[in-house]
Structures are given as C-alpha cells and as structure tokens.
Amino acid sequence: MRPHDIKTKIFLDSGDPDETRQVLDLLGFLDGQTTNPSLIAKKLTGKTKKFTRDELLAGYKHIVQEVASLLPQGSVSIEVYADHQTSADEMARQAREMFAWIPNGHIKFPTTSAGLAAAEMFIKEGGRVNMTLVFSQEQAAAVYAATLGAKKGDVFISPFIGRLDDRGEDGMSLIKNIIEMYKTGDSHVEVLVASVRSLDHFTQSLGLGADIITSPLKILKEWADSKFSKESAGGGNKLQTIPYQEISLEKNWHNYIITHELTTVGVQKFADDWNKLL
C-alpha cells in the first residue's frame, strides 16, 4: 500500500522481473520500471555467449512483457538501440516495433539531435517517450520543445544525477533547476530522477517534488527499512551546485545547445553493452 503522503511515482530501475516481484512484495506497490541495454545485458549474460540481433530483441521483448504483466497499471520504459551513427528514422522504426510489445510502454531515446528528432516524430504518431541521458537544463528545454502537443503522462525526462555527482557536480541541483524551469510551461513533461545512487538522492527527490524516481532495488530496500522516510540526511555535500539558467521554453528545439560530454559517453556505453552480446 502506497504511503498516503507520497505523491511521487516510484519506479524500479532493473532488467530483471524477479526484482520487480521483490519490490512489489517489499513496498506493496510499484508505479513502473525502467530498462536499458546495460540492465538487459546483465540479465541475459551467461545464458549463452552470443546472440543474433533477432535473438537479443526477442530476449528483451520477453523480459519487458513479463515486467509489464506484473505492472499492468504502470509504465515500462524500453530503450532503442542507438550509437552515434544511428539515424532518427532508424530510432523511430525501432520505437514503433518496441511500442507494440506492451500496452504500457514508454520508449527511451537518447537526448541527442537524432534522438530528439525521433521523439518528435514518435509523439506526433501517438507514442510515449522517456528522454534519457539528460545532464543539462538546455537539454531539458529542448525535450519540452520537441514534444509539444503531448499529453501529460506521455513524456518523461530522465536526468542522470549520479553521473553528475561522479564528476563533482551536484546532480540534485539540476533536478531542482529543471522542475523550476518547467513551472513556466504546460506540465506535459514529467521529471524522472535517474541514476539514483543513495537513499539521500531518493529522499531529496521526494522533497523537491519530482514526478517520478527510478531506483535500483538496493535503494528501495533502504527506503523501506527507513519506514518510507522523506527526510534527507544532508550535510557533507561538497559538490558544486549547478546554477539556474533563465531559459525560454518557447524556442524551436533545434535552437538549444544540447551537446553534453556525459550524454556522448552514455550513448557509447549503452551501445557497447548491447554489442557485447551480439
């Protein structure tokens, strides 16, 4: 049973349906699940040394369908394969195929030029998206602009806070900045806090009023052990605050600066994890 004072949706970040079952038993509820090539690789590695591309997609589809059956009222994010050469048309083609796997999917695109172009097309076709590998406020503004016209609930944006923390920047300050910036818009994009590394990340996200948090099983266990605390431990944070920028949401998405070093690295990592199984 969801704690009555928790409005933020709670997702599991995992490619393993067994973990979905564990969280449902642990919390008594779960609002969704996010998957990516790295998580699927962890689940499939060891069953056979290599897969054909069709076998790999079939394995991904099977996992997603099992998770979706456990969360019929929730959302399950499915990530397209994309490296730095993948076109928007190819991402959109994959998205259409994956979207047909389950009735409650969101398709994950990288927040790159090709990914945003694919998302723009897919939203116009009636799809649902989760824009991933977000590390800047301008990227968040571009996601908003590229998905204008979507209904609330059809668009998620996933800032990766842990990877910013890793290089000395306070990822939580980016969440705060994006939420503040989106107050000037129409609320069609929901902020999904990703790359959660600690219970403090989790509770700070609750405190900021994030729409969604996706978290690994370990952190959800810690949250349950804390009796579903909303209090942040705080203190000892020597990370550099990311300053708020005054950015208009009314520009064409092509006019925002969307390149970010961590997005580039993240796209390559997901592609490498997928390719290792082929």
C-alpha positions in Angstrom: 0.0 0.0 0.0 1.4 3.4 -1.1 2.2 5.7 1.9 -0.6 8.3 1.7 1.8 11.3 1.7 4.0 10.1 -1.2 2.8 11.7 -4.4 6.0 11.0 -6.4 5.7 7.8 -8.6 8.2 5.1 -7.7 9.9 3.1 -10.5 12.4 0.2 -10.3 15.5 0.6 -12.5 16.1 -3.0 -13.5 16.1 -5.5 -16.3 15.1 -8.4 -14.1 11.4 -9.4 -13.5 12.4 -11.2 -10.3 13.4 -7.8 -8.8 10.0 -6.4 -9.9 8.4 -9.1 -7.8 10.7 -8.4 -4.8 9.8 -4.7 -4.9 6.1 -5.4 -5.1 6.4 -7.7 -2.0 8.7 -5.1 -0.2 6.7 -1.9 -0.9 3.3 -3.2 -1.6 3.2 -1.1 -4.8 5.3 -0.1 -7.8 4.4 2.5 -10.4 6.7 1.4 -13.2 10.1 0.2 -14.3 12.9 1.5 -16.4 15.2 -0.7 -18.5 18.2 -0.1 -20.7 20.7 -2.1 -22.7 23.1 -2.3 -19.7 20.4 -3.8 -17.5 19.2 -6.2 -20.1 22.8 -7.3 -20.7 23.2 -8.1 -17.0 20.0 -10.3 -17.1 20.9 -12.1 -20.4 24.7 -12.5 -19.9 25.6 -16.1 -19.1 22.7 -17.8 -20.8 24.7 -18.1 -24.0 27.9 -16.4 -25.1 26.4 -14.5 -28.0 23.0 -13.7 -29.6 21.9 -12.8 -33.0 20.2 -9.4 -33.1 16.8 -11.1 -33.5 17.5 -13.3 -30.5 18.6 -10.4 -28.4 15.5 -8.4 -29.3 13.4 -11.4 -28.5 15.0 -11.7 -25.1 14.4 -8.0 -24.4 10.8 -8.4 -25.5 10.2 -11.4 -23.3 11.6 -9.5 -20.2 9.6 -6.4 -21.0 6.4 -8.4 -21.4 6.9 -10.2 -18.1 7.5 -6.9 -16.3 4.5 -5.3 -17.9 2.3 -8.2 -16.8 3.4 -7.5 -13.2 2.7 -3.8 -13.6 -0.5 -3.6 -15.7 -1.3 -0.1 -14.4 2.3 1.2 -14.5 4.8 2.2 -17.1 7.7 0.2 -18.5 10.5 2.0 -20.4 12.1 0.3 -23.3 15.3 1.7 -24.8 16.1 1.8 -28.6 19.5 0.7 -29.7 21.4 3.8 -30.7 25.1 4.6 -31.2 26.4 7.9 -32.6 25.6 6.8 -36.2 22.0 5.8 -35.6 19.6 8.0 -37.5 16.4 9.5 -36.2 14.4 7.4 -38.8 16.1 4.2 -37.5 15.3 5.1 -33.9 11.7 5.8 -34.8 11.4 2.5 -36.6 12.7 0.6 -33.6 10.3 2.6 -31.4 7.3 1.6 -33.4 8.3 -2.1 -33.1 9.0 -1.9 -29.3 5.9 0.1 -28.6 3.8 -2.7 -29.9 5.3 -5.2 -27.4 3.2 -4.0 -24.5 0.3 -1.6 -23.9 2.0 0.4 -21.2 5.4 1.3 -22.7 7.5 4.4 -22.9 10.3 4.4 -25.5 13.6 5.7 -24.4 15.6 7.9 -26.8 18.9 9.5 -26.1 18.8 13.3 -25.7 20.8 13.9 -28.9 19.8 15.6 -32.1 18.8 12.3 -33.7 17.0 11.2 -30.5 15.0 14.4 -30.2 14.1 14.2 -33.9 12.9 10.6 -33.4 10.9 11.6 -30.3 9.3 14.5 -32.1 8.1 12.1 -34.8 7.0 9.4 -32.4 5.0 11.8 -30.2 3.1 13.0 -33.3 2.3 9.4 -34.1 0.7 8.9 -30.6 3.7 7.3 -28.9 5.1 7.8 -25.4 8.7 8.6 -24.7 11.3 8.8 -22.0 14.2 11.0 -23.0 17.3 9.7 -21.3 20.9 10.7 -20.6 20.0 14.3 -19.7 22.6 16.3 -18.0 21.7 20.0 -18.6 18.9 22.5 -18.3 19.1 23.3 -22.0 18.7 19.6 -22.9 15.5 19.6 -20.7 14.3 22.7 -22.5 14.9 21.0 -25.9 12.9 17.9 -24.7 10.0 20.2 -23.7 10.0 21.9 -27.1 10.4 18.7 -29.2 7.4 17.1 -27.5 4.9 20.0 -27.5 1.4 18.8 -28.0 1.9 15.6 -26.0 -0.4 14.8 -23.1 0.8 14.8 -19.5 2.0 11.2 -18.8 3.3 10.7 -22.4 6.7 12.3 -21.9 9.3 11.6 -19.2 12.7 13.2 -19.0 15.5 11.3 -17.2 18.3 13.5 -15.7 21.1 11.2 -14.6 22.1 12.7 -11.2 24.7 10.1 -10.1 26.9 10.6 -13.1 27.0 14.4 -12.5 27.9 13.7 -8.8 30.7 11.4 -10.1 32.5 14.4 -11.6 31.9 16.8 -8.6 28.6 18.5 -9.8 25.5 18.3 -7.6 23.1 16.3 -9.7 20.2 17.2 -7.4 20.6 20.9 -8.2 19.9 20.0 -11.9 16.6 18.3 -10.8 15.7 21.4 -8.8 16.5 23.7 -11.8 14.5 21.6 -14.3 11.5 21.5 -12.1 11.7 25.3 -11.6 12.1 25.9 -15.3 9.1 23.7 -16.2 6.8 25.7 -14.0 6.7 28.2 -16.8 5.4 25.6 -19.2 2.3 23.4 -19.7 3.4 20.5 -17.5 3.4 18.0 -20.3 6.9 16.7 -19.4 7.3 14.7 -16.2 10.7 14.8 -14.4 12.0 11.3 -13.8 15.1 11.2 -11.5 17.5 8.6 -12.7 21.0 7.3 -11.8 20.0 7.3 -8.1 23.0 6.2 -6.1 21.9 6.7 -2.5 18.9 7.0 -0.1 19.8 10.7 0.2 19.3 11.1 -3.6 15.9 9.4 -3.2 14.7 11.4 -0.3 15.9 14.7 -1.8 14.0 13.9 -4.9 10.8 13.3 -2.8 11.4 16.7 -1.1 11.8 18.5 -4.4 8.5 17.1 -5.7 9.9 15.1 -8.6 7.2 13.5 -10.6 9.0 10.1 -10.7 12.1 8.4 -9.2 13.6 5.3 -10.7 15.8 3.5 -8.3 17.8 0.2 -8.1 16.5 -2.5 -5.8 19.1 -1.8 -3.2 18.0 1.8 -2.6 14.3 0.8 -2.5 15.2 -1.7 0.3 16.9 1.1 2.2 13.9 3.3 1.8 11.6 0.5 3.1 13.9 0.0 6.1 13.7 3.7 6.8 9.9 3.4 7.1 9.5 5.3 3.9 11.3 8.4 5.1 11.1 11.7 3.3 13.8 13.3 5.3 17.2 13.9 3.7 20.3 13.2 5.7 22.0 16.2 4.1 25.3 17.5 5.2 28.8 16.8 3.9 27.9 17.6 0.4 30.9 19.2 -1.2 29.6 19.0 -4.7 29.4 22.1 -6.9 25.9 23.5 -7.3 24.7 23.8 -10.9 23.4 27.3 -11.3 19.9 28.0 -12.5 19.7 29.4 -16.1 16.9 31.7 -17.3 15.9 29.7 -20.4 12.8 30.2 -22.5 10.7 27.2 -23.4 9.3 28.8 -26.4 12.1 28.2 -28.9 12.3 25.5 -31.5 14.2 22.6 -30.0 17.0 22.9 -32.7 17.9 26.3 -31.2 19.1 24.9 -27.8 22.6 23.7 -27.0 22.0 20.0 -26.4 25.5 18.5 -26.6 27.0 17.3 -23.4 30.1 15.2 -22.8 28.2 12.8 -20.4 25.5 12.2 -23.0 28.1 11.3 -25.6 29.8 8.9 -23.2 26.5 7.4 -22.1 25.3 6.7 -25.6 28.6 4.9 -26.3 28.3 2.8 -23.1 24.8 1.6 -23.8 25.8 0.7 -27.4 28.9 -1.1 -26.1 26.9 -3.1 -23.6 24.4 -4.2 -26.3 27.1 -5.0 -28.8 29.0 -7.2 -26.4 26.1 -9.7 -26.5 26.0 -9.9 -30.3 
